[in-house]
Amino acid sequence: MTARSKARRRALDILYAAEMRRESAVEALERAIEAGEGPTNPYTGVLVRGVVAETDRIDELLSSYSRDWTLDRMPAVDRNVLRIGLWEMLHADDVPGTVAITEAIALVQELSTDESPTFVNGVLGAIQRSGVVADS
C-alpha cells in the first residue's frame, strides 16, 4: 500500500468517525494531532480539510450523479469515499482522475459492501465523463 493510499484510508477513518459522532472532521483531525495520535502523512490533513471545505459542492455533484441514491441513503463509508475521490478529482492536480477512482474503489472493496465498488465506480466515472472535472 502506497503512502498516499494509507493517507486516504486515514482520512476516511477521520471523516467517517466524525460523521458518526456528529462532530467536525477538522476538529477531530486537530485533536488527534495535538494528542500525538494524528496522521503521519500530511496528505491525510489535506484530504480531510479539503473535503470539509468543499462538502457542499461535492455533495451537490454526488447527488446529481448518483442515480436513485440520496446521500443519506448511501452507506456512510461509500459516501465518505466518494467525497475523498471527488475532492481529488476536482483539486488534486497531481492525481489523475482515473487514479482517484481506482483508489476509491480499492477502499470500498476493502471496507464496504459487495455492491459498493460498482456503485462508486459508476458515480465517479459518470462525473469524470461529464467533463465537470478535468483529467490530469
Secondary structure, 3 states (H helix, E strand, C coil): CCHHHHHHHHHHHHHHHHHHHCCCHHHHHHHHHHCCCCCCCHHHHHHHHHHHHCHHHHHHHHHHHCCCCCHHHCCHHHHHHHHHHHHHHHHCCCCCHHHHHHHHHHHHHHHCCCCHHHHHHHHHHHHHHHCCCCCC
